[in-house]
Amino acid sequence: MAEPLPLLLEPAVLAGMLGQRDDVLLVDLSKPENHAQYHIPGSVHLDYGSIIRMDKPVMGLLPEAHELEQRLGAIGIGPDTHVVAFDDEGGGKAGRLLWTLDCLGHHGYSLLDGGLLAWANEGLPTDHTPTAPTPAAFKAQPSQAPIAEAEHILDHLNDTALCLFDNRSPTEFSGEKKYAARGGHIPGAINWDWTEAMDPSRHMRLKPLDQLRTSLAAMGVTPDREVVCYCQTHHRSSLIYVLLKILGYPNVKGYPGAWSDWGNRNDTPVEA
Protein backbone atom coordinates (compact mmCIF):
# COMPACT_ATOMS: atom_id res chain seq x y z
CA MET A 1 0.00 0.00 0.00
CA ALA A 2 1.33 3.44 -0.96
CA GLU A 3 2.35 5.77 1.84
CA PRO A 4 -0.36 8.38 2.61
CA LEU A 5 0.44 11.94 1.63
CA PRO A 6 0.26 14.82 4.12
CA LEU A 7 -2.57 17.33 4.00
CA LEU A 8 -0.01 20.06 3.28
CA LEU A 9 2.42 18.95 0.59
CA GLU A 10 5.74 20.64 -0.16
CA PRO A 11 6.57 21.23 -3.86
CA ALA A 12 9.94 19.45 -3.56
CA VAL A 13 8.24 16.36 -2.13
CA LEU A 14 5.75 16.31 -5.00
CA ALA A 15 8.55 16.85 -7.53
CA GLY A 16 10.31 13.76 -6.20
CA MET A 17 7.29 11.54 -6.83
CA LEU A 18 6.02 12.82 -10.19
CA GLY A 19 4.72 9.97 -12.30
CA GLN A 20 5.29 7.37 -9.58
CA ARG A 21 1.81 7.12 -8.06
CA ASP A 22 -1.17 6.02 -10.15
CA ASP A 23 -3.51 6.92 -7.28
CA VAL A 24 -2.43 10.59 -7.22
CA LEU A 25 -4.09 13.18 -9.46
CA LEU A 26 -2.70 16.72 -9.74
CA VAL A 27 -5.54 19.20 -10.22
CA ASP A 28 -4.70 22.72 -11.41
CA LEU A 29 -7.29 25.44 -10.75
CA SER A 30 -5.14 28.21 -12.22
CA LYS A 31 -6.44 30.56 -14.87
CA PRO A 32 -6.83 28.63 -18.15
CA GLU A 33 -4.30 30.83 -19.92
CA ASN A 34 -1.71 30.21 -17.22
CA HIS A 35 -2.30 26.45 -17.34
CA ALA A 36 -1.88 26.53 -21.13
CA GLN A 37 1.41 28.39 -20.76
CA TYR A 38 2.92 26.24 -18.01
CA HIS A 39 1.75 23.68 -15.48
CA ILE A 40 3.07 20.84 -13.37
CA PRO A 41 3.70 17.84 -15.65
CA GLY A 42 0.75 15.47 -15.65
CA SER A 43 -1.68 17.89 -14.02
CA VAL A 44 -5.23 18.24 -15.30
CA HIS A 45 -7.00 21.57 -15.44
CA LEU A 46 -10.26 22.21 -13.60
CA ASP A 47 -12.21 25.38 -14.26
CA TYR A 48 -13.07 27.04 -10.96
CA GLY A 49 -16.50 27.98 -12.26
CA SER A 50 -17.42 24.32 -12.56
CA ILE A 51 -17.33 23.75 -8.80
CA ILE A 52 -19.43 26.75 -7.76
CA ARG A 53 -23.05 27.69 -8.38
CA MET A 54 -24.58 31.16 -8.68
CA ASP A 55 -28.08 32.28 -7.77
CA LYS A 56 -27.62 36.02 -8.16
CA PRO A 57 -27.04 38.02 -6.10
CA VAL A 58 -25.77 35.02 -4.13
CA MET A 59 -22.51 33.59 -5.44
CA GLY A 60 -20.22 30.72 -4.47
CA LEU A 61 -22.96 28.20 -3.70
CA LEU A 62 -22.38 24.45 -3.78
CA PRO A 63 -23.62 22.74 -6.97
CA GLU A 64 -25.82 19.67 -6.73
CA ALA A 65 -23.95 16.47 -5.86
CA HIS A 66 -24.83 14.76 -9.16
CA GLU A 67 -23.37 17.70 -11.10
CA LEU A 68 -20.14 17.58 -9.12
CA GLU A 69 -19.95 13.80 -9.58
CA GLN A 70 -19.96 14.30 -13.35
CA ARG A 71 -17.49 17.20 -13.36
CA LEU A 72 -14.99 15.66 -10.96
CA GLY A 73 -15.27 12.20 -12.49
CA ALA A 74 -14.62 13.69 -15.92
CA ILE A 75 -11.16 14.90 -14.87
CA GLY A 76 -10.24 11.56 -13.32
CA ILE A 77 -11.25 11.70 -9.66
CA GLY A 78 -12.43 8.27 -8.52
CA PRO A 79 -13.18 6.84 -5.08
CA ASP A 80 -9.52 5.95 -4.41
CA THR A 81 -7.94 9.00 -6.02
CA HIS A 82 -5.69 11.19 -3.88
CA VAL A 83 -6.14 14.75 -5.16
CA VAL A 84 -3.28 17.25 -4.98
CA ALA A 85 -4.84 20.66 -5.61
CA PHE A 86 -3.07 23.88 -6.51
CA ASP A 87 -3.68 27.23 -8.19
CA ASP A 88 -1.86 30.39 -9.21
CA GLU A 89 -3.22 32.75 -6.53
CA GLY A 90 -2.18 31.48 -3.13
CA GLY A 91 -4.61 28.65 -2.53
CA GLY A 92 -8.17 30.00 -2.50
CA LYS A 93 -9.40 28.09 -5.53
CA ALA A 94 -7.50 24.95 -4.53
CA GLY A 95 -8.93 25.25 -1.03
CA ARG A 96 -12.44 25.53 -2.43
CA LEU A 97 -11.96 22.25 -4.30
CA LEU A 98 -10.76 20.54 -1.11
CA TRP A 99 -13.71 21.89 0.89
CA THR A 100 -16.01 20.66 -1.89
CA LEU A 101 -14.43 17.21 -1.70
CA ASP A 102 -15.10 17.20 2.05
CA CYS A 103 -18.75 18.06 1.34
CA LEU A 104 -18.88 15.07 -1.01
CA GLY A 105 -17.32 12.67 1.49
CA HIS A 106 -13.98 12.38 -0.34
CA HIS A 107 -11.11 12.91 2.10
CA GLY A 108 -8.08 11.79 0.10
CA TYR A 109 -6.45 15.09 -0.75
CA SER A 110 -3.54 17.47 -0.23
CA LEU A 111 -2.95 21.18 -0.73
CA LEU A 112 0.27 21.99 -2.60
CA ASP A 113 1.97 24.60 -0.41
CA GLY A 114 2.49 27.76 -2.47
CA GLY A 115 0.86 26.17 -5.50
CA LEU A 116 2.06 27.02 -8.97
CA LEU A 117 3.79 30.18 -7.71
CA ALA A 118 6.18 28.24 -5.49
CA TRP A 119 6.59 25.45 -8.03
CA ALA A 120 7.54 27.67 -10.99
CA ASN A 121 9.58 30.22 -9.05
CA GLU A 122 11.73 27.51 -7.53
CA GLY A 123 12.71 26.03 -10.87
CA LEU A 124 10.74 22.81 -10.67
CA PRO A 125 9.79 21.22 -14.01
CA THR A 126 6.84 22.59 -15.97
CA ASP A 127 5.08 21.50 -19.12
CA HIS A 128 2.78 23.20 -21.62
CA THR A 129 1.37 20.06 -23.20
CA PRO A 130 -2.25 19.45 -22.13
CA THR A 131 -2.88 16.31 -20.10
CA ALA A 132 -5.84 14.31 -21.38
CA PRO A 133 -7.89 13.25 -18.34
CA THR A 134 -8.76 9.60 -17.77
CA PRO A 135 -12.39 9.73 -16.66
CA ALA A 136 -13.34 7.92 -13.46
CA ALA A 137 -16.56 7.06 -11.66
CA PHE A 138 -16.89 9.55 -8.83
CA LYS A 139 -19.63 8.72 -6.33
CA ALA A 140 -20.53 11.36 -3.78
CA GLN A 141 -21.33 10.57 -0.18
CA PRO A 142 -22.65 14.02 0.75
CA SER A 143 -21.96 15.34 4.23
CA GLN A 144 -23.36 18.42 5.97
CA ALA A 145 -20.49 18.43 8.48
CA PRO A 146 -18.30 20.93 6.54
CA ILE A 147 -21.25 23.27 5.79
CA ALA A 148 -22.74 26.11 7.83
CA GLU A 149 -25.78 27.71 6.21
CA ALA A 150 -27.26 31.02 7.41
CA GLU A 151 -29.91 29.22 9.46
CA HIS A 152 -27.26 27.32 11.42
CA ILE A 153 -25.42 30.56 12.15
CA LEU A 154 -28.62 32.35 13.19
CA ASP A 155 -29.48 29.50 15.56
CA HIS A 156 -26.08 29.77 17.28
CA LEU A 157 -25.29 33.50 17.11
CA ASN A 158 -25.14 33.87 20.89
CA ASP A 159 -23.34 30.59 21.47
CA THR A 160 -19.78 31.17 22.73
CA ALA A 161 -18.81 27.76 21.34
CA LEU A 162 -19.31 29.20 17.84
CA CYS A 163 -16.48 31.20 16.27
CA LEU A 164 -17.40 33.20 13.17
CA PHE A 165 -14.20 33.78 11.20
CA ASP A 166 -14.46 36.52 8.57
CA ASN A 167 -11.58 36.24 6.08
CA ARG A 168 -12.35 39.34 4.04
CA SER A 169 -10.39 42.58 4.04
CA PRO A 170 -10.77 44.96 7.00
CA THR A 171 -12.62 47.47 4.79
CA GLU A 172 -15.18 44.83 3.79
CA PHE A 173 -15.53 43.78 7.42
CA SER A 174 -16.17 47.36 8.54
CA GLY A 175 -18.67 48.01 5.75
CA GLU A 176 -16.50 50.69 4.12
CA LYS A 177 -16.39 48.47 1.02
CA LYS A 178 -19.72 46.91 0.20
CA TYR A 179 -20.31 44.06 -2.27
CA ALA A 180 -23.86 43.22 -1.19
CA ALA A 181 -27.04 45.16 -0.39
CA ARG A 182 -25.69 45.67 3.11
CA GLY A 183 -22.11 46.13 4.26
CA GLY A 184 -20.47 45.03 7.47
CA HIS A 185 -20.12 41.65 9.13
CA ILE A 186 -21.99 38.96 11.03
CA PRO A 187 -22.34 40.06 14.68
CA GLY A 188 -19.53 38.75 16.83
CA ALA A 189 -17.31 37.73 13.92
CA ILE A 190 -13.52 37.89 14.13
CA ASN A 191 -11.78 39.47 11.14
CA TRP A 192 -8.57 38.04 9.69
CA ASP A 193 -7.77 38.79 6.06
CA TRP A 194 -6.94 35.54 4.24
CA THR A 195 -3.65 37.01 2.99
CA GLU A 196 -2.44 37.00 6.61
CA ALA A 197 -1.99 33.25 6.21
CA MET A 198 0.43 33.61 3.29
CA ASP A 199 4.17 34.24 3.22
CA PRO A 200 5.08 36.29 0.10
CA SER A 201 8.78 35.79 0.84
CA ARG A 202 8.30 32.04 0.36
CA HIS A 203 6.25 32.25 -2.84
CA MET A 204 2.86 32.37 -1.13
CA ARG A 205 3.30 29.28 1.00
CA LEU A 206 1.46 29.26 4.28
CA LYS A 207 3.35 30.97 7.06
CA PRO A 208 5.03 28.64 9.59
CA LEU A 209 2.26 26.60 11.19
CA ASP A 210 3.34 27.28 14.78
CA GLN A 211 3.26 31.02 14.05
CA LEU A 212 -0.23 30.73 12.56
CA ARG A 213 -1.46 28.61 15.46
CA THR A 214 -0.25 31.24 17.95
CA SER A 215 -1.82 34.10 15.97
CA LEU A 216 -5.17 32.35 15.75
CA ALA A 217 -5.23 31.47 19.45
CA ALA A 218 -4.48 35.08 20.36
CA MET A 219 -7.63 36.14 18.48
CA GLY A 220 -9.80 33.52 20.13
CA VAL A 221 -9.91 31.19 17.13
CA THR A 222 -9.23 28.01 19.08
CA PRO A 223 -9.71 24.28 18.39
CA ASP A 224 -12.29 23.87 21.17
CA ARG A 225 -14.78 26.02 19.23
CA GLU A 226 -16.79 25.35 16.09
CA VAL A 227 -15.17 27.66 13.54
CA VAL A 228 -17.24 28.89 10.59
CA CYS A 229 -15.10 30.47 7.88
CA TYR A 230 -16.64 32.94 5.44
CA CYS A 231 -15.71 35.72 3.04
CA GLN A 232 -17.73 37.16 0.15
CA THR A 233 -18.39 33.84 -1.64
CA HIS A 234 -16.41 31.23 0.39
CA HIS A 235 -13.49 31.43 -2.02
CA ARG A 236 -10.86 33.16 0.12
CA SER A 237 -12.18 31.53 3.28
CA SER A 238 -11.81 28.07 1.74
CA LEU A 239 -8.04 28.41 2.12
CA ILE A 240 -8.52 29.24 5.80
CA TYR A 241 -10.86 26.24 6.16
CA VAL A 242 -8.06 23.99 4.86
CA LEU A 243 -5.47 25.75 7.02
CA LEU A 244 -7.51 25.03 10.14
CA LYS A 245 -7.80 21.39 9.09
CA ILE A 246 -4.02 21.29 8.65
CA LEU A 247 -3.63 22.72 12.16
CA GLY A 248 -5.83 19.94 13.52
CA TYR A 249 -8.99 21.91 14.32
CA PRO A 250 -11.68 19.23 14.69
CA ASN A 251 -14.82 21.25 13.93
CA VAL A 252 -14.45 23.61 10.97
CA LYS A 253 -17.17 24.64 8.53
CA GLY A 254 -17.49 26.87 5.48
CA TYR A 255 -20.44 29.13 4.66
CA PRO A 256 -21.36 28.70 0.98
CA GLY A 257 -22.67 31.97 -0.43
CA ALA A 258 -21.07 33.71 2.56
CA TRP A 259 -21.52 37.50 2.64
CA SER A 260 -23.19 37.49 -0.79
CA ASP A 261 -25.94 35.51 0.99
CA TRP A 262 -25.93 37.10 4.47
CA GLY A 263 -25.57 40.67 3.23
CA ASN A 264 -28.37 40.34 0.67
CA ARG A 265 -30.97 38.86 3.04
CA ASN A 266 -33.43 40.85 5.10
CA ASP A 267 -33.60 38.43 8.03
CA THR A 268 -29.94 38.51 9.11
CA PRO A 269 -28.43 40.94 11.61
CA VAL A 270 -25.41 43.00 10.54
CA GLU A 271 -22.72 44.88 12.44
CA ALA A 272 -20.78 47.66 10.74
Secondary structure as UniProt FT lines:
FT   STRAND          8..9
FT   HELIX           11..15
FT   TURN            16..19
FT   TURN            22..23
FT   STRAND          24..28
FT   HELIX           32..37
FT   TURN            41..42
FT   STRAND          44..45
FT   HELIX           48..51
FT   STRAND          53..55
FT   TURN            56..57
FT   STRAND          58..61
FT   HELIX           65..74
FT   TURN            75..76
FT   TURN            79..80
FT   STRAND          82..86
FT   HELIX           92..103
FT   TURN            104..105
FT   STRAND          109..112
FT   TURN            113..114
FT   HELIX           115..121
FT   TURN            122..123
FT   TURN            145..146
FT   HELIX           150..155
FT   TURN            156..158
FT   TURN            160..161
FT   STRAND          162..166
FT   HELIX           170..174
FT   TURN            187..188
FT   STRAND          190..191
FT   HELIX           194..197
FT   STRAND          198..199
FT   HELIX           200..202
FT   TURN            203..204
FT   STRAND          205..206
FT   HELIX           209..219
FT   TURN            223..224
FT   STRAND          226..230
FT   HELIX           236..246
FT   TURN            247..248
FT   STRAND          252..254
FT   TURN            256..257
FT   HELIX           258..262
FT   TURN            263..264
//
